[in-house]
Every structure is written in structure tokens, then in C-alpha cells.
Amino acid sequence: MTASRLTARARREDILLRTTAGGPSTVEALAARYDVTPSTIRRDLAQLGEQGLLARTYGGVIPLGGGESSLPQRSSEAMEAKRAIASEAYSRLAGASTVILDAGSTVSAVAPFVSGSDGLRVVTTNLAVITELSDDACPVEVIGVAGRLRRPSQGFVGPLAEAVLERVHADVAFLGTDAITPYGELCEMDLEQTRLKEIMGRRADRTYVLAHGAKLGTRVGVATLPLPRTWGIITDASAPDAAVAGLRERGLEVVVAGEAPEGGVSAA
């Protein structure tokens, strides 16, 4: 029996087998393999996730316990949405002198926006941000926070990074995430990541989590951090309406890039 003729149950079993053996996969790749619609694959992944067999991530699925996709892979996904989120984030830097930029592909997209900001100081654990802002002509002061390198995210974590960030004060912090649950929890692949984000948020006057829309209302990884109501979430128009509404009902500020603010007009 070919992949396109598998029953729903057999298809889900095959998805589980191949993902566990081969690592991350995307909805589009799975839909093409089994000759079904992306919506069908999303239902399959939802069921496997509910059974605790696989961990869903935005745009696809990863095996539990490993298989995290690399930063270059994630940087090429949803590029326009990430730029919209980064532009919205940049608009919140008016008057700021110091900003913390976390690891992650969406936070990395902020770097080109700030690269011409004279008088701005960027504190970052993100190698991609450091590279983006390393040009001699760039007026931004860059403080790189080192520690143990997490190769999938190309960011530093661990006690050394934590100790440095405990001595920093920033006007704004922009954090990345692997997912945000319907209950307002930030999800990551390991505990060191959530610990570092907790410190970053505490050392900034204002904190925003930058999350591509498909990350809202999902769960991935083994580490969670309940989002304080003083933190905001910046996402894009692909975010499910129900997920946005649910997080707002929990008292969290959710900004959808390009969406007109209540009583106002869109800045896009």
C-alpha cells in the first residue's frame, strides 16, 4: 500500500514512525508525502500530540525528547510574518536606550530594524543578532552575553549568561519562544531557556514575547514559564482568533502586527 492510500490510522502510525526516526517534519512535507490536505495532517498531528506521542511546533512536528530544528531552517520559514512582527516590535523602541534581544529566528528579525539606531545599546545572547550588528558602520553598541552555546537556536544559555543578565537593566526586552499554550505558558525545549527568559523579563521595564501566529495555542518541549500579565505578546495575522481571544481573556496583552488598535487605525 502506497503512502497516499494509507488509512487515517495507518497514516498516523507512519507519521509517528518516520518522525521519531528522522527528526522534525513540516505540515507541507507530510501533506505531500501522503497526498492529503494540510488540514488533514494538522488533525493527525493534533491527535498524536494529545496522545503524548509527538510534540507539535509551529508549521510541523518534532519527536519528543529531541530533533529540534536549526535556526537557519526556522529563519527561512514564515519570513514575511516574522518581519511584520519585528517591525511592530521596533515601533515599541521609541525613547529606549537599551534593549535585550533573546535568541530565536523571530527576534533575529528585529536586528535589521535597529541596525541604524544611533545611541541604542543591544544586549543579546543571539549570535545572529551579533553578526547582523557587527559591521563597522553600525552605530549600535552591542553587548554579547556568552555562556553555553545551544547550536539549534544559535544562542547562549547557562549560569554565565544568567550572571551577566542579572547585572543588566534594559528599557525593553524581546523574547523568543517555541510555543505559547492556551493557558498563557511560554514553552521551550529545555529549562535553561525558560530560566534565562525569566531573568531577561525581570531586568527590563517592558517585555514582549515575539511569536509567529502558529505558535499560539500550542505546546512543545518540556519547559514552561507562566507569562506574567505585565508582559506582552506580539504576533502576526496568522494567529488563530480563538487563541488570541483566549490569551486576552487571561489578561495578557496580545498585539497582532498590522491590526488596528481599538479605536484607532493600523500602523501598517
KALINVEN-V643864 format. One line per field, one symbol per residue. burial: + if it has 24 or more other ideal C-beta (glycine too) atoms within 12 Angstrom, else -. Layout:
burial: ???
//
This chain:
burial: ----------++-+++-++---+++++--++-++-+---+++-++--++---++++++++++++--+++-+-+++-++--+++++++++++++--+-++++++++++++++++++-+--+++++++++++-++------+-++++-+--+-+++++++--++-++--+-+++++++++++++-+++++++-+++++++++++++-++++++++++++++++-+++-++--++++++++++--++--++---++++++++---------
//
